[in-house]
Amino acid sequence: MIKVVSDVSVISVVGQDLSTFHKPFNALIKNQIVPLLFNNTVSGKNVSLVVRKSDLTKAINVMHGQIFGVSKKVNLAVFGHGNVGGTLIDQILKSAKSIEDRKGIDLKVFAIANSRKVLLDANGVTGRWKTNIESKGKSYEVKDVIEFAKNNHLENLIVIDNTASQDFVAHYFDFVESGFDVVSSNKIANTLGFDYYQLLREELDKNQKQYLYETNVGAGLPLIDTIKLLHLSGENITRIKGVFSGSLSYIFNTFSEVDAPFSSIIKDAKLQGFTEPDPREDLSGNDVGRKLLILARELDLSNEFSDINIENLIPSTLEKGDVDFFMEHLEVLDDKFNEIKRNQKANHVLRYVGDLHGDLQKEKGILDVKLVSVPKESALGQVKGSDSIIEIYTESYGENPLLIQGAGAGAAVTARGVFGDILRIAEKS
């Protein structure tokens, strides 16, 4: 069968050793550039490729970084520039030069978007991005960002989701199909229905793309990565238990140590920025539940959010109404929590924990999210401030769990965790 293909280009690399050409070839495939024809000389020292003319500029950009030692360009689209997203952008811009010098990776933020506007720059945004997104930003649809990257032949694409939007999560498939890897601090994609969870991973496999989300559970703590490695190595993880919420960690650590009403501690935590703008988002336990569900699914359990037993700390009388109403009536909580505190055993403290247990070799585990009283000298009892602490029990470790502890909240810590995921992908792309 003879087939005529029009509008093609030939790229020849003179002196290229065939034994090392797998690196640029793989980079082309990862950037969705599939050569129509591949040829090499008898000596194997000259390699030629035929590509579609529309792919020529992007193909040359990709191959330059792999063959000639030119810094590999990695192009980032950041959605959401609030506390975490804004901090991340500033961290990237501040570190870009040193990363290029040390790693040969040239990070460029080509898009910054909020719910209203997007700032696009094929050469990368500058430190004036906050001003520019207001003055130069344009209304957009997600497909406009994808088209911009395509029209400007941008390679090694990563989209970063720092939103809390379920609507935006629906676009992950569009990005993956268009050649983007995905990094996210947004938990929603990993806590939707299990069918969606599996479909997304099938799409990632099909397109040879990565989806990293280390900050979904422990902010900057290496928790998900550790659990993935243990599980991949065949280690039988039997239980995961801990204080997953930096907000609730601060609230109950403080309440256990000081003689003050529970309501005043919540007000103080909100004032210091330890809680969400509406503290009910923390006190409902749903956030801890989502984190526990994400870990369950990392162990190949098919649990749904509806399977989680969550102890909601908000009385029914305060579940409705705006934030101001809730804050004005916080004293309703005091009697209940003072009694719980008073009825503890000696040298015990209160902790709000997530607990994944049961037979974790079966289809589903048991997920409990609740307020417990633990000995003050225990690992959970000794946690301070807004730190998180997670105990990972395995067959090998027996009764002595692997402990991961550290800052469980904060924009700088979370942004640094997202940055780490970006660099992991950048080094492999």
N, C-alpha and C positions, 0 to 999 in steps of 0.2 A: 504494500500500500504506500503510495506516494502522497505526501501532504506538504502543502506550501504554507509557511508561516511568515507573515510580513512584519515589518517594523521591529527588527531585532538588531542587537549590537553584539560585537565580539570584544571580549576582554582577554588580553594576553599578558601573562606574567612571565617575563623572560628571566630565567635563572631560578625559578621556583622549584624547590625539591619536592617531588611528589610525596615523599614520606611524611612531610609536615603539612601537606595541603588540606588535611582533614579539618584543621582548625578554622581557616577561612571558609571552607566549604560548609561546615556546620554552622558558622555564624551567618552565612547567607540563608540557610534553611530556616534558622530561628527568626530571621527577619523577613520571612515569607517570600524569599527570592529563590525560585526553583530554576536552576539552569536548564535550558532546553537541550543543550548538547555540551558534552565534556570531552576534551581531547588533550593528549600529552604526547611529547616527542618520544622517540625510542629511548633516549637517554634519561627521560623522566625529569629533565631540568627546565623544561618550558611547558607551561600549562595554559590552555585556552578554554574559555567558556563562552557559550552563546546564551544571552539573556534577552528578555523583552526590552525594547528600547525604553519603555516607561520605567523600568527598574534600573536602568544604567547608572544614574547618579547615585542612587542609594546603594547599589552593589559596590561601586567604587569606594564610597565612604566606608562601608563595612570592611572591605578587603584591605584598605590602607591601614586601618587600625590593627589588623591581624598580621599583615605581612611586613610592613615597613617600620614598625615600631612607633608609628604615630599614635598619640594618645587616643584611646578608644572613646568615642563620644557616646554618652548615655543620656537620652532625652526624657525628661520627667514632666508629667502633667499632674499638678496638685489640685485636688478638689477639696475645698474647705480650708479656710485660712484663719480660723479662730485661734484659741489658745494653743492647741497642739499644732495645727497646720501652719500658723504664722511663725511659731517657734522653729518648726522644722525647716521652713524656707530660709530663715535667717541662719540656721545652723549649716545648711547646705552652702549658702553663698559665702559664709565665713570660712568654711573648710575646703572649698572647691580647689583652690590653688595647691594646698598641701597634699590633697588626695591625688591630684594629677601628678605632682612631683614624685610622690611615694609609690603610687599604684599604676600610673599611666592611664587613669580613668578621668575623662573630662565630663563632669556632670553639668548639664544645662537644664534649668527649669524653663521649658518653652511655653507652659500654660499654667496660669493660676486662676481658679474659678471659685465663685461663691454661688449662691442660689440665683443671683440676678445677673452677674457680669462675668466675663472672662477676659483676661489679659493674655495676649498671644505674642510671642517673639521668638522667631526661629533661631536667633543668636543667643537666646537666654535672657531672662529678666535681670534687672539690676537691683541694687539695694534700695532703690526708690519705688519698689513694686507696690507698696501700700498706697502711695500717692497716685501712681500710674493706673492702678486698677480702677480708681474712682474717676480719673480724668480721661483715660484712654480705653478703659474696659468697655466691652460691647455685650449686648444681650446675645444669648446663644442657645443652641441645642447641643447635646452631647456629640452628635454626629459632626458638628462643625469643628470640634477639637480633633476628632479622628481624621477628618478631611484635611485639616491644616497640616497635620503630621505627614500625611500622604503626599500632599502637593509640594511640601518642602523637602521631601525625600529624607525625612528624619529617621535615623536608625536606632536600634537598641532602646525600644520604647518601654517606659514603665508608667502606669497610672497609679497614683496614690490617693486613697480614699480616707480623708480625715473628717468626713461628715458623720452625721448620725441618721442619715436618710435611707429609708427603705426603698424609696423610688430610685435613688442612684444605684443601689445594689443591682437592680434589674438590668443595668447597662454593663455589668461585668462581662456578659457574654459578647456584647458588641466589641468591647475592647480586646478581649482574648482573640476573637475571630479576626481582628484587625492588626494583630501582631504585638499587642501589649502584654507584658507581665503585669501582675497586680500586687500591690502592697496595701494593707488596710489596717487602720486602728478601729474601724467600724465593725462591731461584733455581729451585725444583723445577718450578713450572708452565711455565717456559720451556725446560726440558730434558727433559721427558717426551717420549713419542712424537710425531712430527710431526703425526699425525692429531689428537691432543689439542690441540696448539699451534694448528692451523688452526681447529678447532671452537670454541675459546675466542674467537678473534678474530671468527669469524662471529657468535657470540652477543653480543659487545660491539657490533658494527656494528648488529645487529638491534635492540638496546635503546638505541643511541646513548650508550654508556657508554665511559669511558676506563679503561685499565689502564696504570699507570706503574710503572717498576721500575728507575730510574736506578742505584740502589745495588746491583743484581744483579752488576755487573762491577767498578766502580771506586770503591766506597764513595761518597764525596762528590764524585768527579771527574765532570765533564760529558762522559762518554765516549759513552754510548748516544745521548744527545740529539745530539751532534755527528755521529755516524755516520748517524743517521736523516736529519738535515738534508742531509748530503752526498749520501746515496743518493737522497733525494727530489728533490734538485735535478738529478739525472741525472749526477752525478760518478761516474766509473768507479773504484771503490776496488779496487786490485789486490793489496793485502796489508795485514794487520794483525798486528803482532808486538810483544811486550812482556813485561814482568814484571808479572803480574796479581795475584800473591799478596803481600800485605803481610808475611805470616808468613815465606814462603820468601825474600822480598827481604831481610828482616832477617837471617835465618840465613846466607845466602850472601854478603851484603855484609860481615857480621862475619867469617865464615870466611875470606874472601879477604884481609882486612886484618890479622888478628891471628894469632899463633902459638899456637893452642890446638886441642885435639882437637875433632872435629866433634860428638861426643857432649856435650861440656861446653857447646857453644854452643846445642844443642837444649834442654838443661836450663835454661840461662839464659833462652832465649826463652820457654819455658813458664812459668818463674817470673815473668817480667815481663808475662805475659799476651799475648804476641805470637802464640802458637799457640792452636789449639783445646785444650780440656782433654786430649784424646787427640791428640798431635802427628801420629799416623799419618794423620789426616784431611787434614792439610796435605801430608805427605810422599808420600802416595799419588799426588798429582797430579790427583785427580778434581775437586777444586774449580777448579783452573785450567782443566781440560777443560770443565767446565760453563760457565765464563765465556766461553771461546772459542766454544763451541757457540751461546750466546746471541747473540754478535756475528755469527756466520755466518748465523743465521736472520734477523737484522736486514737482511741483504743479500739476503733472499729465497732463500737456499740451503736445501735440504731435508735437510741432514745430520742424522744420528741420533747419539746418544752413542756407540754402538758403532763409529762411523766414526773416532773420535779415536785417534790413536797416542799413548799415554801412557807415559812412562818413570816407572815406580813406583820410588821411592827406598828403599822398605822391603824388606829381605831377607826371603826366604820364611820363615826361622826365626823372625821377629818379627811376622809378619802376624797370627798368632792369639794368644790370651791377652789378659788384661786390661791396663789402662794401666800398672799397677805392674810387671807382668812386663816390658813393653816398656821402661820407663824403667830398670829394673835391669840390662838387657842391652844398653843403647845402645852400649857399647864395641865391639860387633860391627861397627859402621859405620865405626870410625875408620880402619882400615887402607885400606879401599877409597877413602874420600874424601881421605885424605892422599895416596894415589897419584895420584888424579885431579888434585889441586891441584899436585902436584910435576911432573907431566908436561905442564903448560901451557906455551905459548910465553911468552917474557919479556913483562912488562907486560900480562899478560892476567888477567882475573878470571872467577869462575864466576857464572853467572846461570841461574835456572830460568825458562824462557820458554814462552809460548804463541805459536804461529805459524800464522796462517790464510793460506794461499797457494794457488797453482795458478791455473787459469782460473776466476775468480769470476763469470764470465758464464754458466757452465754450471749444471747442476742442483745439483751438490755441489762444495765446495771440499776442499782437503787441510788437515787439522787435526793439528798436531804439538805435543806438550807434552813438553819435554825439558830436560835440563841441558846448557848450552853454555858454552864459554869465549870471551869477547869482549875486544877491546882495552880497556884501562883508560880510554883517552881517548874512547871511543865514547859515544854517548848512553846505551846500556844499561849500560856500564861505569862511568859516573859517578854513577849513582843511589845515594842514601845512605839509611841507616836502614831504616825499613819502608815507604819510598815505593814507589808503583807508577809505571811509565812505559810508555806505549804509543806505538808508531810507526804512523801511518796513511799508507800509500802510495797515491797516486792518480795518474791520468793527468796531471792539471793540475800536481801538485806534483813529478812526475818522481822523480828520485833523492833529493830532499829531502823527507822525510816530515813530516807534521804531527805534532808531539809534544804529548802530554798527560801531565803529571807532577804528582804530589802525594801526599798521605797516602792510602794504599791500604787502611788498616784503622783500627779504633778505633770504640768505641761512639758517641762524640760526633760524629765525622765522618759515620758512617753514618746516625745518627739525623737529623742536619741535612740529609742528602741525601733521606731519606724525607719530612722536613718540607717540603722544596722541592717535591717531587712533589705533596704535599697542597695546597700553595698554588697550584700551576699549575692543578689541577682546580678548586679553590675559586673562582678568578678567572674561570673559563670557565663554571661551572655556573649 
